[in-house]
Amino acid sequence: MSELPEESATVEATAVETTEAESATDHVEAVEAEPADAEADEAVEPEVIDADAVGAEAVEPEAPEAVDPVEVVEEIVLEADPVLLASREVARGALAEITDAQTIGADEGHEVHEQHVLTLYFECRLPGYPGWRWAATLSRVDEDSPVNVLEVELLPGAGAVTAPEWVPWSVRLAQYRETQARQAAEEAVEAEAAAAELSEEDDVEADEDVLERLQRLRRRDRRR
């Protein structure tokens, strides 16, 4: 009867050890499972984006520079002063002071410069000046002022025969020297060709002289 308590104690001790071992095993499994669960939570948890922060960091586009509006300037059409237009005889009288009246031909229009300034044109009948026109520029200060003659002259019109443009002396001198040098080179080439031709003729004449001498010697030998 005294051995039973010892066996009971042994059984209880074994049961306690088994229970502690199972508890320890459960604890280890729980500890190992926690990181995996935490990683899963981190992977599943979506990233929250702060819209306000993104809007604050976004770079706003630069506003286009203001462009000044272009002012449209309307073309002002000047009307001819009727008093100046009617002053053809005044213009002819002024032109007659610089040329024979017979060289002033028919009217050939006008050109308006300002409100009270215009030029009247006339046909030019001078020999050797086809297409040229006489011009008289008239003006007056205001509506009540008399007509004044500002200028009279002879101007080329459309298709007029005009002198060539003026060329500076330095340019003309360079052109003259270039022409002279070119002519000298051409003359030198011609002289060399002529000399070569004369040399060939001299050689031919010399050959002919030798043949004539041989023929004379042969004829003399035959006579002997």
C-alpha positions, 0 to 999 in steps of 0.5 A, spaced: 500 500 500 505 504 501 507 504 493 501 507 490 502 514 492 509 514 489 506 512 482 501 517 483 506 522 484 510 520 478 503 520 473 502 527 476 509 529 474 508 526 467 502 530 466 504 536 468 511 536 464 506 534 458 502 540 459 508 545 460 511 542 453 504 543 450 503 550 452 510 551 450 509 549 443 503 553 442 506 559 445 512 558 440 507 557 434 503 563 436 510 567 436 512 564 429 505 566 426 505 573 429 510 576 424 507 572 418 500 575 420 503 582 421 506 582 414 500 580 411 496 586 414 502 590 411 501 587 404 494 588 404 493 595 408 492 600 402 497 606 402 493 612 403 494 618 399 493 625 401 490 629 396 491 636 399 499 634 400 499 632 392 495 638 390 500 642 394 506 639 391 504 639 384 507 645 380 502 650 377 503 651 370 506 658 368 501 663 366 502 666 358 505 672 358 500 678 356 501 680 349 500 687 347 494 688 342 496 690 335 494 697 333 491 697 326 493 704 323 488 705 318 490 708 311 489 715 310 487 717 303 488 724 302 484 728 297 487 732 292 486 740 293 481 742 288 484 749 287 491 746 286 488 741 281 485 747 277 492 751 277 495 747 271 496 754 268 500 756 274 504 750 273 506 751 266 508 758 267 513 756 272 516 750 267 516 755 262 522 759 266 526 753 265 524 750 258 521 752 252 513 752 252 513 748 246 517 742 250 511 742 255 506 737 252 499 734 255 497 733 262 499 727 265 496 726 272 498 728 279 500 726 285 498 728 292 503 729 298 499 732 303 492 736 304 495 742 300 501 739 297 501 736 290 505 735 284 502 736 277 505 732 271 506 734 264 508 730 257 516 732 255 517 733 248 524 734 248 528 730 243 532 724 246 527 724 252 522 719 251 518 717 257 520 723 261 515 728 264 515 735 267 513 736 274 511 742 278 510 741 285 504 746 288 502 748 295 498 753 299 497 754 307 490 753 307 483 754 304 484 762 303 492 762 301 494 763 294 498 758 290 505 757 291 510 753 286 515 749 290 519 746 285 519 744 278 523 739 274 524 734 269 523 726 272 523 720 268 517 716 268 515 709 266 519 706 261 524 712 260 531 712 258 535 713 263 543 713 264 546 707 267 548 708 275 554 711 277 560 707 278 566 709 283 573 711 280 576 706 284 571 700 281 572 703 274 580 703 274 580 696 277 575 694 271 580 697 266 586 694 269 583 687 269 581 688 261 588 690 260 591 684 263 586 680 260 588 683 253 595 682 254 595 675 256 591 674 250 596 677 245 602 673 248 598 667 247 597 669 239 604 671 239 607 665 241 602 661 236 605 666 231 612 664 233 611 657 233 608 657 226 614 661 223 619 656 226 615 651 223 616 654 216 623 656 217 624 648 218 621 647 212 625 652 208 631 649 210 629 642 208 628 644 201 634 648 201 638 641 202 634 637 197 636 642 192 643 642 193 643 634 193 639 635 186 644 639 183 650 635 186 647 629 182 646 633 176 653 635 176 655 628 177 651 625 171 654 630 166 661 628 168 
